[in-house]
Amino acid sequence: MHLLILGGTIFVGRHLVEAALARGHTLTLFNRGQHGPELFPEVAKLRGDRTADLSALNGRSFDAVIDTCGYVPRLVRASAELLAPNVGHYSFISSISVYAEYAQVGIDESAPVGTLADPTVEEVTGESYGPLKALCEQAAEAALPGRALIIRPGLIVGPDDPTDRFTYWPVRVARGGPFIAPEQPGYLVQYIDVRDLAAWTISMVERGSTGVYNATGPAAPQPLGELLADCGAAAGVPVEPVWASAAFLAEHGVQPWSELPLWVADAPEMAGFSQVSSAKAVAAGLRYRPTHATVADTLAWAATRPADHAWRAGLSAEKETELLARLS
């Protein structure tokens, strides 16, 4: 197949390219060329900015398109409508953040999605991100009715992750010594290895699959204590979590998800946040590598980054030291 990937050099896009090349597909990438322009020299590259200029795509035909970087429905609509006459299939990488509520355990693809009071809003914030993604999904389906595949991943993790929202834990455990962990060892977490997501997405594109699929993992929601144990095993160090209650963390201004990744403060309205169902995707072939493999590979990749890497998630050493002192 000849595949067009919108994006293709950052994290998810990069691993989609690798998965597609490994399966023998011909690829063309469309992006601005600002990130990793040296990557994939064997692949055709079209330069353009989807916010302003799609002209490089005019008149080009592809078997399928994978849109990895759509956040604003107007822009997704523009690319999907332009490509619709000349492509057979359009995949849009969305997010489980589209759902309106998370009180229910086992949310599946039929659950209502979030909406915006003003659907013309284009500023991406914590509040608008999910509803905007839902509108992007609708734009893709409207442009290619019956030919769109919508994939809603959970937290995507693994090598090359620029967000640090998972990488923080293997690296922090590897550093050794006591560390702050949220709530208790049985706190459930969900995430998906980017390589598992990429391989499954390419297989779905090959089959021309359509419809909406949640795509998170592991196979069952995992207790945070188990993940931290895998981190310790990968690093070969003792695991010394100091479990802090949600009340303590809130009192001291610890931000869920950003300062303590994978954690969302315990509340009835968020009971299902880390228990979203991916049964439909599993039935369609989604498979998961062992957690310890994701942890080990993430830790090895993190070790290749500069020593002065500016972390985008996780507690600072200074704040953690202060919190540990208060808990001692």
Residue pairs with C-beta under 8 A, 6 or more apart in sequence:
1 25
1 26
1 63
1 64
1 205
1 206
2 25
2 26
2 27
2 28
2 61
2 62
2 63
3 20
3 25
3 26
3 27
3 28
3 62
3 63
3 64
3 65
3 66
3 205
4 27
4 28
4 29
4 30
4 57
4 60
4 62
4 64
4 65
4 66
4 83
4 87
5 13
5 16
5 17
5 20
5 27
5 28
5 29
5 30
5 65
5 66
5 68
6 30
6 31
6 50
6 65
6 66
6 67
6 68
6 69
6 70
6 79
7 13
7 29
7 30
7 31
7 67
7 68
7 69
8 14
8 16
8 17
8 27
8 29
8 30
8 31
8 40
8 43
8 68
9 17
9 29
9 31
9 35
9 36
9 37
9 39
9 40
10 35
10 36
10 69
10 160
10 162
11 156
11 160
11 161
11 162
11 194
12 68
12 93
12 153
12 156
12 194
12 197
12 198
13 29
13 31
13 68
13 69
14 36
14 39
14 160
15 158
15 160
15 194
15 195
15 197
15 198
16 66
16 68
16 198
16 201
16 202
17 27
17 29
17 39
17 40
17 43
18 198
19 195
19 198
19 199
19 201
19 202
20 27
20 202
21 27
21 40
21 42
21 43
23 202
23 206
25 202
27 40
27 43
27 44
28 43
28 44
28 45
28 46
28 60
28 62
29 40
29 43
29 44
29 45
29 46
30 45
30 46
30 47
30 48
30 50
30 56
30 57
31 45
31 47
31 48
31 69
32 47
32 48
32 49
33 45
33 47
37 45
46 56
46 57
46 60
47 56
48 54
48 55
48 56
48 57
50 69
50 75
50 78
50 79
51 75
54 78
54 79
54 82
57 79
57 82
57 83
58 82
59 86
60 86
61 86
61 87
62 83
62 86
62 87
63 87
63 88
63 89
64 87
64 88
64 89
64 90
64 91
64 205
64 208
65 79
65 83
65 87
65 89
65 90
65 91
66 91
66 93
66 201
66 205
67 76
67 79
67 80
67 90
67 91
67 92
67 93
67 140
68 93
70 76
70 79
70 92
70 93
70 136
70 140
71 124
71 129
71 132
71 133
71 136
72 122
72 124
72 132
72 136
73 119
73 132
73 135
73 136
73 138
73 139
74 122
74 139
76 92
76 136
76 139
76 140
77 139
77 140
77 142
77 143
80 90
80 139
80 140
80 142
80 143
80 144
80 148
81 143
83 90
84 90
84 143
84 144
84 147
87 144
88 147
88 208
89 144
89 147
89 148
89 149
89 205
89 208
89 210
90 140
90 143
90 144
90 147
90 148
90 149
91 148
91 149
91 150
91 151
91 201
91 204
91 205
92 136
92 137
92 140
92 148
92 149
92 150
92 151
93 151
93 153
93 201
94 133
94 134
94 136
94 137
94 150
94 151
94 152
94 153
95 129
95 130
95 133
95 152
95 153
95 154
96 107
96 152
96 153
96 154
96 214
96 216
96 276
97 129
97 130
97 133
98 113
98 114
98 130
98 131
98 133
98 134
98 137
98 152
99 107
99 111
99 112
99 113
99 114
99 130
99 276
100 111
100 112
100 113
100 114
100 115
101 111
101 112
101 269
102 269
102 270
102 271
102 272
102 273
103 268
103 269
103 270
103 271
103 272
104 111
104 271
104 272
105 271
105 272
105 275
106 272
106 275
106 276
106 277
107 214
107 272
107 275
107 276
107 277
108 214
108 277
108 279
108 280
109 152
109 211
109 212
109 213
109 214
109 280
113 130
113 131
113 134
113 137
114 130
114 131
114 134
115 131
115 134
116 128
116 131
116 132
116 135
119 135
121 128
121 132
122 132
124 132
137 148
137 150
137 212
140 148
140 150
141 148
141 150
146 210
147 210
148 210
149 204
149 205
149 209
149 210
149 211
149 213
150 211
150 212
150 213
151 197
151 201
151 204
151 213
151 215
152 212
152 213
152 214
152 215
153 192
153 197
153 215
153 216
154 190
154 191
154 192
154 214
154 215
154 216
154 217
154 276
155 165
155 166
155 190
155 191
155 192
155 216
155 262
156 191
156 192
156 194
156 197
157 165
157 166
157 167
157 191
157 192
157 193
157 194
157 294
157 298
158 166
158 193
158 194
158 195
158 294
158 297
158 298
158 301
159 194
159 195
159 297
159 298
159 300
159 301
160 194
160 301
161 167
161 194
161 298
162 312
163 312
163 313
164 261
164 311
164 312
164 313
164 314
165 257
165 258
165 261
165 262
165 312
165 313
166 191
166 261
166 262
166 298
167 298
167 302
168 261
168 311
168 313
168 314
169 227
169 228
169 231
169 261
169 262
170 231
170 234
170 235
170 295
170 298
170 299
170 302
171 299
171 302
172 179
172 231
172 314
173 179
173 228
173 231
173 232
173 235
173 237
173 239
174 231
174 234
174 235
174 237
174 299
176 237
176 238
176 240
177 240
178 240
178 241
178 242
178 324
179 240
179 241
179 242
179 320
179 324
180 241
180 242
180 244
180 254
180 260
180 315
180 320
180 323
180 324
180 327
181 224
181 228
181 241
181 242
181 243
181 244
181 260
182 224
182 243
182 244
182 246
182 249
182 256
182 260
182 263
183 224
183 243
183 244
183 245
183 246
183 263
183 266
184 225
184 243
185 223
185 224
185 225
185 226
185 228
185 241
185 243
186 223
186 224
186 225
187 223
187 224
187 225
187 263
187 266
188 221
188 222
188 223
188 224
188 274
188 275
189 221
189 222
189 223
189 224
189 227
189 262
189 263
189 274
190 216
190 217
190 218
190 221
190 222
190 274
190 275
190 276
191 216
191 217
191 218
191 262
192 215
192 216
192 217
192 288
193 217
193 288
193 289
193 293
193 294
195 289
196 217
196 286
196 287
196 288
196 289
197 215
200 215
200 281
200 284
200 285
200 286
200 287
203 285
204 213
204 284
204 285
209 284
213 278
213 280
213 281
213 284
213 286
214 276
214 277
214 278
214 280
214 281
215 278
215 281
215 286
216 276
216 278
217 278
217 286
217 288
218 288
218 291
219 282
219 288
221 274
221 275
222 291
224 262
224 263
225 241
226 291
227 262
227 291
227 295
228 239
228 241
229 239
230 291
230 292
230 295
231 239
231 295
231 299
232 238
232 239
233 292
233 295
234 292
234 295
234 296
234 299
235 299
242 324
242 327
244 254
244 323
244 327
246 265
246 266
248 326
248 327
249 256
249 260
249 265
250 265
252 322
252 323
252 326
254 260
254 315
254 319
254 323
256 263
256 264
256 265
257 263
257 264
257 313
258 313
259 313
259 314
259 315
259 319
260 314
260 315
261 313
261 314
262 274
264 270
264 273
264 274
278 286
315 323
